[in-house]
Amino acid sequence: MMMTPNPAISSQRTAVDYSLDAQILSGSGHYANAPDGKWPVWARLLLIVGISALLWAGIISGIVALFG
């Protein structure tokens, strides 16, 4: 017999029940409108470039603040 996911909360369901429910729901078409859960390539590239620019701006401003 498996233990419940959180023994502090009383439950009649076992961890196996939760796992089986998740497996059943994952293949039932809930994500039919999302193309594999991925963002478009242009959006991913824009995000990467934007975060990189913010990181470099922070590094440069930190160096200027210390030595400027």
C-alpha positions in Angstrom: 0.0 0.0 0.0 1.4 3.4 -1.0 1.4 6.4 1.3 -0.6 9.5 0.5 1.3 12.3 -1.1 1.2 14.5 2.0 0.6 12.6 5.3 -0.3 15.8 7.1 -3.4 16.1 5.0 -5.8 13.1 5.3 -6.8 11.7 1.9 -8.3 8.4 0.7 -6.3 8.6 -2.6 -2.9 7.1 -2.9 0.1 8.5 -4.8 -0.6 5.9 -7.5 -4.1 7.4 -8.0 -2.7 10.9 -8.5 -0.1 9.5 -11.0 -2.7 7.6 -13.0 -5.0 10.7 -13.1 -2.1 12.8 -14.4 -1.2 10.2 -17.1 -4.8 10.0 -18.2 -5.3 13.7 -18.4 -2.0 14.3 -20.2 -3.2 12.5 -23.3 -6.7 13.8 -23.4 -6.2 16.8 -25.7 -6.1 19.6 -23.1 -3.2 21.1 -25.0 -4.6 20.6 -28.5 -4.4 24.4 -29.2 -0.8 24.7 -28.0 1.8 23.6 -30.6 3.9 21.3 -28.3 3.9 23.9 -25.6 6.7 25.8 -27.4 6.8 29.6 -28.1 7.5 30.7 -31.7 11.2 30.9 -32.6 11.1 34.7 -32.9 9.7 35.1 -29.4 12.3 32.7 -27.9 15.1 34.6 -29.6 13.7 37.9 -28.6 13.5 36.7 -25.0 17.1 35.4 -25.0 18.5 38.6 -26.5 16.5 40.8 -24.2 17.6 38.9 -21.0 21.2 38.9 -22.3 21.1 42.6 -22.9 19.7 43.3 -19.4 22.4 41.1 -17.9 25.2 42.9 -19.7 23.6 46.3 -18.8 23.7 45.3 -15.2 27.3 44.1 -15.3 28.4 47.3 -17.0 26.5 49.6 -14.7 27.9 47.7 -11.7 31.5 48.1 -13.0 30.8 51.8 -13.7 29.4 52.3 -10.2 32.4 50.6 -8.6 35.1 52.2 -10.6 33.4 55.1 -12.2 
